Amino acid sequence: MRRSLSIPTRLFTGLLAACALLLSAIPAHATKDAVQFGSDIEVGPQEAIHDAVCFFCNVNVRGVVNGDIVVFFGNVHVSGQANHDVVNFFGDVTADDKTSIGHDLVNFFGGVHLGQNVTVGQDTVVMFGGLRAPDSASIGGSRVVEPGWIFWAPFIGLCLGIYFLIHSIRDNRRRRMFGY
């Protein structure tokens, strides 16, 4: 015959298991990270941070960012150093003269403007946007640029096709309804 545990015993066992999980959890530390939603991130000339993550805002780097810079719906301006990756969605990336980006530079649906003697450590990928870089800019890996019209031309064509299809269906229904 199987014995069931009493309610206080079950409660104590559950509480003990929860305490064990809480004590064994490793706390997350975000030392010197900057994460913003709607407020710009400014890294001054004498400042250094690890990562910069920004939603609906801009990142302006005049100092040093040792980790990644990730921006959604905003712009990145680097006049200092970005020691790792710079990733931007729906915005522009500008790197002033004699600046460096340690690893990759990735931009979706925006433009990239590199100044004189800018160094990108590895790959530069610009999807559905434009890249303006002088001959003095150094890109250590691959350079992939897909212009915006490759995305927007078929998208606009699809939208126009749907519009004219709906327009012709409504026109046909209107003719049948009114009998002309």
C-alpha positions as CSV (number, residue, x, y, z in Angstrom):
1,M,0.0,0.0,0.0
2,R,1.3,3.4,-1.0
3,R,1.3,6.2,1.5
4,S,0.9,9.8,0.4
5,L,2.7,12.7,2.0
6,S,0.8,15.1,4.1
7,I,0.2,18.7,3.0
8,P,2.8,20.3,5.4
9,T,5.4,17.7,4.3
10,R,4.7,18.5,0.5
11,L,4.9,22.2,1.2
12,F,8.2,21.9,3.1
13,T,9.6,19.7,0.3
14,G,8.6,22.2,-2.3
15,L,10.0,25.1,-0.3
16,L,13.3,23.2,0.2
17,A,13.6,22.5,-3.6
18,A,12.9,26.2,-4.4
19,C,15.6,27.3,-1.9
20,A,18.0,24.9,-3.5
21,L,17.3,26.3,-6.9
22,L,17.7,29.9,-5.8
23,L,21.0,29.2,-4.0
24,S,22.4,27.3,-7.0
25,A,21.5,30.1,-9.5
26,I,24.4,32.1,-10.9
27,P,23.6,35.8,-10.8
28,A,24.0,37.7,-14.1
29,H,26.3,40.7,-14.0
30,A,26.1,43.5,-16.6
31,T,29.1,45.5,-15.6
32,K,29.6,48.5,-17.7
33,D,26.9,47.5,-20.2
34,A,24.5,50.1,-21.6
35,V,21.0,49.0,-22.6
36,Q,18.4,51.6,-23.5
37,F,15.0,51.8,-25.0
38,G,14.2,55.2,-26.5
39,S,17.1,57.0,-24.9
40,D,20.4,57.6,-26.7
41,I,23.6,56.0,-25.5
42,E,26.6,58.4,-25.4
43,V,30.1,57.1,-24.7
44,G,32.3,60.0,-23.9
45,P,36.0,60.4,-25.0
46,Q,37.4,59.1,-21.7
47,E,34.8,56.4,-21.2
48,A,34.8,52.7,-21.8
49,I,31.9,50.3,-21.7
50,H,31.4,46.7,-22.6
51,D,28.2,46.3,-24.7
52,A,25.8,48.9,-26.0
53,V,22.3,47.7,-26.9
54,C,19.7,50.2,-28.0
55,F,16.1,49.9,-29.2
56,F,14.5,53.0,-30.9
57,C,17.6,55.2,-30.1
58,N,21.1,56.1,-31.3
59,V,24.6,55.1,-30.1
60,N,27.3,57.7,-30.3
61,V,30.8,56.3,-29.5
62,R,33.6,58.8,-28.9
63,G,35.3,56.5,-26.3
64,V,35.8,52.8,-26.4
65,V,33.2,49.9,-26.6
66,N,34.9,46.7,-25.8
67,G,32.0,44.4,-26.6
68,D,29.2,44.6,-29.2
69,I,27.1,47.5,-30.4
70,V,23.6,46.4,-31.4
71,V,20.9,48.9,-32.5
72,F,17.4,48.4,-33.6
73,F,15.6,51.4,-35.3
74,G,18.4,53.9,-34.7
75,N,21.8,55.0,-35.9
76,V,25.4,54.2,-34.8
77,H,28.1,56.9,-34.9
78,V,31.7,55.7,-34.1
79,S,34.4,58.3,-33.7
80,G,36.3,56.3,-31.1
81,Q,36.8,52.5,-31.0
82,A,34.4,49.6,-31.3
83,N,36.5,46.5,-30.4
84,H,34.0,43.9,-31.4
85,D,30.9,43.7,-33.6
86,V,28.6,46.6,-34.8
87,V,25.1,45.4,-35.8
88,N,22.3,47.8,-36.9
89,F,18.8,47.1,-38.1
90,F,16.8,49.9,-39.8
91,G,19.4,52.7,-39.3
92,D,22.7,54.0,-40.5
93,V,26.2,53.4,-39.3
94,T,28.9,56.1,-39.6
95,A,32.5,55.6,-38.8
96,D,34.6,58.8,-38.7
97,D,38.2,59.0,-40.1
98,K,40.8,56.8,-38.4
99,T,38.4,54.8,-36.3
100,S,38.3,51.0,-36.0
101,I,35.8,48.3,-35.6
102,G,37.4,45.2,-34.2
103,H,35.3,42.4,-35.8
104,D,32.2,42.5,-38.0
105,L,30.1,45.4,-39.3
106,V,26.5,44.3,-40.2
107,N,23.7,46.6,-41.3
108,F,20.2,45.6,-42.5
109,F,17.9,48.2,-44.2
110,G,20.2,51.2,-43.8
111,G,23.4,52.8,-45.0
112,V,27.0,52.5,-44.0
113,H,29.5,55.4,-44.4
114,L,33.1,54.8,-43.6
115,G,35.6,57.7,-43.3
116,Q,39.2,57.8,-44.4
117,N,41.5,55.1,-43.0
118,V,38.7,53.3,-41.1
119,T,39.6,49.7,-40.2
120,V,37.0,46.9,-40.0
121,G,38.7,43.8,-38.6
122,Q,36.6,41.1,-40.3
123,D,33.5,41.1,-42.5
124,T,31.3,44.0,-43.6
125,V,27.7,43.0,-44.6
126,V,25.2,45.6,-45.8
127,M,21.8,44.1,-46.6
128,F,19.3,46.2,-48.5
129,G,21.2,49.4,-48.1
130,G,24.3,51.2,-49.4
131,L,28.0,51.3,-48.5
132,R,30.1,54.3,-49.0
133,A,33.7,53.6,-48.3
134,P,36.9,55.3,-49.7
135,D,39.8,53.3,-51.0
136,S,41.7,54.0,-47.8
137,A,39.2,52.0,-45.7
138,S,40.5,48.6,-44.7
139,I,38.1,45.6,-44.5
140,G,39.8,42.5,-43.2
141,G,37.3,40.0,-44.4
142,S,34.5,39.8,-46.9
143,R,32.5,42.7,-48.2
144,V,28.9,41.9,-49.0
145,V,26.5,44.6,-50.2
146,E,23.0,44.0,-51.4
147,P,21.4,47.2,-52.6
148,G,18.0,48.2,-51.3
149,W,16.2,47.9,-54.6
150,I,16.7,44.1,-54.6
151,F,14.2,44.0,-51.7
152,W,12.0,47.0,-52.3
153,A,11.4,46.5,-56.1
154,P,9.8,43.0,-55.7
155,F,8.0,44.2,-52.5
156,I,6.4,47.2,-54.2
157,G,5.6,45.0,-57.2
158,L,3.9,42.5,-54.9
159,C,1.9,45.3,-53.2
160,L,0.8,46.7,-56.5
161,G,-0.2,43.3,-57.8
162,I,-2.4,42.7,-54.6
163,Y,-3.9,46.2,-55.0
164,F,-4.9,45.6,-58.6
165,L,-6.2,42.1,-57.9
166,I,-8.4,43.5,-55.1
167,H,-9.5,46.4,-57.3
168,S,-10.5,44.1,-60.1
169,I,-12.4,41.7,-57.8
170,R,-14.4,44.7,-56.3
171,D,-15.0,46.1,-59.8
172,N,-16.3,42.7,-61.0
173,R,-18.6,42.4,-57.9
174,R,-19.9,45.9,-58.4
175,R,-20.8,45.2,-62.0
176,R,-22.7,42.1,-61.1
177,M,-24.5,43.8,-58.3
178,F,-25.6,46.7,-60.4
179,G,-26.1,44.7,-63.5
180,Y,-23.9,46.6,-66.0
